[in-house]
Amino acid sequence: MNDNIEVKVFRFDPENDDRPRYETHEVPADEPKSVRTLLRYIRENHDPTLAFRDHICFKGTCSNCLINVNGKSARACSTRVDTGETVVLEPLSVHPVIKDLVVDRGVKVKTDEATFTIKEGTTIDIDREE
Amino acid sequence: MEFKHRYTDVVVVGSGGAGVRAAIGAADEGADVVLTEEGASGTAGATQCALWSIQAPFGQQERSKGDSPKVFFNDMLEAGRGLSDQNVLSVIAKTMCDRVRDLEDYGVDFKKTEEGHYYQTPFPGQSYPRSCYVKRNGHSIATILYNEAQSREDIRVKTDFYAYKLIKDGNRVTGVLGLDMKKNELEAILAKSTVLATGGNSSLWKHSDNPPTVTGDGVAMAYEAGAEIYDMEFNHFYGTDLIWPPSVKGTVLLYELLVPEFFDANVYNSEGEPLFEEPFPIRDEAIIQMHKEIQAGRGTPHGGLWYDLTKSNKSKEEVREIMENMTGRHYQFIKDAAGIDVVEEPVEVKPAAHYQCGGVRINEKGETSLAGLYACGEAEGNPLGANRLAGSALADTQAMGAQAGKHAALNLDEVEEPTFDKDVIDEEKEKISNLTEEKDDPIRSDKAVEDVKEVMMDSMYIIRSEEGMQKGLKKIRSMKEKVPRSIMIHDTGRFNIELAKALKAQLMIKTAELCIGSGLFRKESRGHHQRKDYPDRDDENWKVHTAVKLKNGKPSFSKKPVKTVNFDSFEV
């Protein structure tokens, strides 16, 4: 029986691609692996151009590594995939895609109720008269 | 590659606890501030990982009566093993109560006693209980601080911006150059004052509990620009960090909770023997013991020791309850990421790099040795000395963050408009474009980063030696020559992580050289620098800072005196 984990990854470069594509990567697995471990494996062994946000807090709180796993938003650092399974990794669906699994989350503010994006897009323009 | 430049009064590099506090401090003085962060909005740094809370000498609750800034100062001084700069330490001791009140104003919910005093708990090395309690500690503090900064009109945040080089005009630092990851552009943020709040360097080691981006970049940037750096050989390791399985490698398990009052368990070797006798040794002694046990061949299959809660004298239910109350988040994370319940099975732990004791030399105003450049938080050097108390790093981010931010914004009318050298920008553009060219013997940027981490594990782990450090230095010097010429990356347009890593690898090599060189320079053992060949503390010759500065293209090391002050009369 094939114990490999099959990872289907969303790839998209807005500057050069018309449409996104999905790539399938086989990752060898003796035991279950976290999604973050799978992504790192793919970048280190198959394709160094795969773009994703790595972990920061490493305890499931900072949300830097949030992506869509099998259609639902999940933290890559704390989501486990069993051997022999297939997993689909896509960017978060509510934000514009910058590249592959990296989205533009703008500048966030957290309140007690929810997190809001208060400034979308890229640079904050702060030009002064030169 | 496109290049843009923009102007502001104060630019703060790094949006962890210190950086955000500095931005707020500068905005309070009326400055326009740009706050940059390496990653997505509000996710930066080690502050949010802080497990314990912030210390402040309120002396209000019954069991803390008698506490004062002076007692706090003396406790930190004692822990610092003789290398604390007392001018900066005085600022921390004298202003911490005000800084905690600031956090409360911003919305941090500190637990209070029935009488309305700050609820404070005891901690190793503190003469009086002075650790404040916040639910979710570092994470709460970091989030609320960031929100406060967001609410200020004068603070603009630039996310996904990898600042990697300081800009100078003559001898003055006039801003920072970085890679805008979203647009794949070079951008210079010109400013009258630049504040480095880039955190520590613990991810220079392969086994670390810090976020992977925390590699001491600010130290390398300041060094390249000519600033004086202190004490890079003092690297604080933390004993009980998970080493297996890979999905949780680097996660912290609390050593302090092993005591009878909490888990009543221990760390065990491969023969099932407990390591520690009561009273449990304090951190730096504990990690040396663990290290020696592993070196003696009594370690676990993956080179660690067993953190085994199943051997506790308490019931599983009791242990589980303590685990959930004290470190609920970690406990759940380890279950989610690895499917392991640490209450039900032993796990392998090994000391991991945890905190940078030294950094960019500052005075009590947060000023570095370069005009226009400030530093605060873990990036600064060196008020806490050769070893620190738990909880003092978080305190430092607020005390010196506020101080550096304030002084960075004062008297800016007297400072000329910042300028930059166009030639330097053209050089950078060319260096970056060279990275995508074909090379005969190419190195991948991911690999260059991993190689530095291996060298640091081999040469600058817990117990150092002349031979080990010389070997490491040789490898780093060879990487210094080879890597800039040999890194090859793909030109993938936006969010090019290979490019960011290529720039980072070159900074990592520089910071590593400073660490190893400092380790070789200091011929004694003290706090978090331990040498096999010089195992004793030597106050007569070495109660000084190890200072390093760029001279003729190379690091030049020297001894610098530790600053002492009269605490009572010292004015902040």
Contacts between the chains, C-beta under 8 A, distances in Angstrom:
chain1	res1	chain2	res2	distance
A	13	B	492	6.8
A	13	B	493	6.0
A	13	B	494	7.3
A	14	B	494	7.3
A	15	B	493	4.8
A	15	B	494	6.4
A	16	B	493	6.6
A	31	B	245	6.7
A	32	B	338	7.8
A	32	B	339	5.9
A	33	B	246	7.6
A	33	B	247	6.1
A	34	B	247	3.6
A	34	B	248	7.9
A	34	B	337	4.6
A	34	B	338	7.3
A	36	B	247	6.9
A	36	B	337	7.9
A	37	B	246	5.5
A	37	B	247	4.9
A	43	B	446	6.9
A	43	B	497	7.9
A	44	B	446	6.0
A	48	B	444	5.9
A	48	B	445	7.8
A	48	B	446	6.0
A	48	B	489	7.9
A	48	B	490	7.0
A	48	B	498	5.5
A	49	B	490	5.0
A	49	B	492	4.8
A	49	B	496	8.0
A	49	B	498	6.8
A	51	B	492	7.6
A	51	B	495	4.7
A	51	B	496	7.8
A	51	B	497	5.7
A	53	B	39	6.6
A	53	B	40	6.2
A	54	B	212	5.7
A	54	B	213	7.7
A	55	B	211	7.0
A	55	B	212	7.1
A	56	B	39	6.8
A	56	B	43	5.2
A	56	B	44	7.3
A	56	B	45	7.7
A	56	B	48	7.6
A	56	B	211	4.3
A	56	B	213	7.4
A	57	B	43	7.7
A	57	B	48	5.3
A	57	B	49	5.3
A	57	B	139	7.3
A	57	B	211	7.1
A	58	B	49	7.0
A	58	B	209	7.4
A	58	B	211	7.1
A	58	B	250	6.0
A	58	B	251	5.7
A	58	B	333	7.6
A	59	B	49	6.9
A	59	B	251	6.7
A	59	B	329	5.1
A	59	B	330	5.1
A	59	B	333	4.6
A	60	B	329	6.2
A	60	B	332	6.6
A	60	B	333	4.1
A	60	B	336	6.6
A	60	B	337	7.8
A	61	B	48	6.8
A	61	B	136	7.6
A	61	B	139	5.2
A	61	B	329	6.0
A	62	B	43	4.8
A	62	B	48	5.7
A	62	B	139	7.6
A	63	B	43	6.8
A	64	B	39	6.0
A	64	B	40	5.6
A	64	B	43	3.9
A	77	B	247	8.0
A	77	B	333	7.5
A	77	B	337	6.2
A	78	B	332	8.0
A	78	B	333	5.4
A	78	B	336	3.9
A	78	B	337	4.8
A	79	B	336	7.0
A	79	B	337	7.7
A	80	B	247	7.3
A	80	B	336	6.5
A	80	B	337	6.2
A	80	B	338	7.2
A	80	B	339	5.9
A	98	B	181	8.0
A	98	B	182	5.6
A	98	B	494	5.7
A	98	B	495	5.1
A	99	B	492	7.3
A	99	B	493	7.5
A	99	B	494	5.2
A	99	B	495	4.1
A	100	B	495	7.7
A	102	B	495	5.0
A	104	B	182	6.5
A	105	B	40	5.2
A	105	B	41	5.7
A	105	B	159	7.8
A	106	B	41	6.7
A	106	B	159	7.9
A	107	B	41	4.8
A	107	B	150	6.8
A	107	B	157	5.2
A	107	B	159	6.3
A	108	B	41	4.4
A	108	B	42	5.3
A	108	B	150	7.9
A	109	B	147	5.7
A	109	B	150	5.0
A	109	B	151	7.7
A	110	B	42	7.3
A	110	B	143	5.6
A	110	B	146	8.0
A	110	B	147	6.1
A	111	B	147	7.9
A	118	B	150	6.9
A	119	B	157	7.9
A	122	B	180	7.3
A	122	B	182	4.5
A	122	B	183	5.6
A	123	B	4	7.9
A	123	B	158	6.6
A	123	B	180	6.5
A	123	B	182	7.7
A	123	B	183	6.9
A	123	B	187	7.6
A	124	B	34	7.7
A	124	B	156	4.4
A	124	B	157	6.7
A	124	B	158	5.8
A	125	B	6	7.6
A	126	B	6	5.3
A	126	B	7	7.3
A	126	B	8	5.8
A	126	B	32	7.4
A	126	B	34	6.2
A	126	B	156	5.4
A	127	B	6	5.8
A	127	B	7	7.2
A	128	B	6	8.0
A	128	B	7	4.7
A	128	B	8	7.9
A	130	B	7	7.4
